[in-house]
Amino acid sequence: MEWLMGLPDGWVTATDGLSRTAQLRALGNGVVPRQAEAALRHLLDRVTTADGTGHDGEVRAA
C-alpha cells in the first residue's frame, strides 16, 4: 500500500511491533504527499490572486 501513496517501501510496514491491521490503519489514515502538495499549491494560488500579493506579501504586477 505504501507504493500506492508514493511513500518509500517500509515507511510503515518496516516498523517493529505493528500488526498488519495497525499498519493498514496507519496508512489508510495517512495523507498522500502528492495530493497534499497539490492542495497547498492550489490554496496558495487562490490566496495570491485574491489579494494581489505574492506569498511573501510583495505586490505583484497585474
C-alpha positions in Angstrom: 0.0 0.0 0.0 2.9 2.4 0.6 3.8 2.5 -3.1 0.3 3.5 -4.0 0.7 6.5 -1.8 4.1 7.4 -3.2 5.9 6.5 0.1 9.1 4.6 0.3 9.0 0.9 0.8 8.9 0.1 4.5 7.7 3.6 5.6 5.1 2.0 7.8 5.4 -1.8 7.2 9.0 -2.0 8.4 8.0 -0.6 11.8 8.5 -3.2 14.5 5.6 -4.0 16.8 2.8 -3.0 14.4 0.3 -5.7 13.4 -0.8 -5.8 9.8 -4.1 -4.3 10.9 -2.3 -1.4 12.6 -0.2 -0.9 9.6 -3.2 -0.7 7.2 -5.0 1.6 9.6 -2.0 4.0 9.8 -1.7 4.0 6.0 -5.4 4.4 5.5 -5.5 7.4 7.8 -2.5 9.0 6.1 -2.2 11.8 3.6 -0.9 11.1 0.1 2.0 13.5 -0.1 1.5 14.5 -3.7 -2.2 15.2 -3.1 -1.3 17.4 -0.1 1.2 19.3 -2.1 -1.3 19.9 -4.9 -3.9 21.1 -2.4 -1.5 23.5 -0.7 -0.3 24.9 -4.1 -4.0 25.4 -5.1 -4.8 27.2 -1.9 -1.7 29.4 -2.1 -2.5 30.4 -5.7 -6.0 31.4 -4.6 -4.7 33.5 -1.8 -2.2 35.1 -4.1 -4.7 36.0 -6.8 -7.4 37.1 -4.2 -5.4 39.9 -2.6 -3.0 40.8 -5.4 0.1 40.0 -3.5 2.6 37.1 -3.6 3.2 34.6 -0.9 5.8 36.9 0.6 3.4 39.9 0.7 5.1 41.7 -2.1 2.7 43.4 -4.6 2.7 41.7 -8.0 2.0 43.4 -11.3 -1.4 42.8 -12.7 
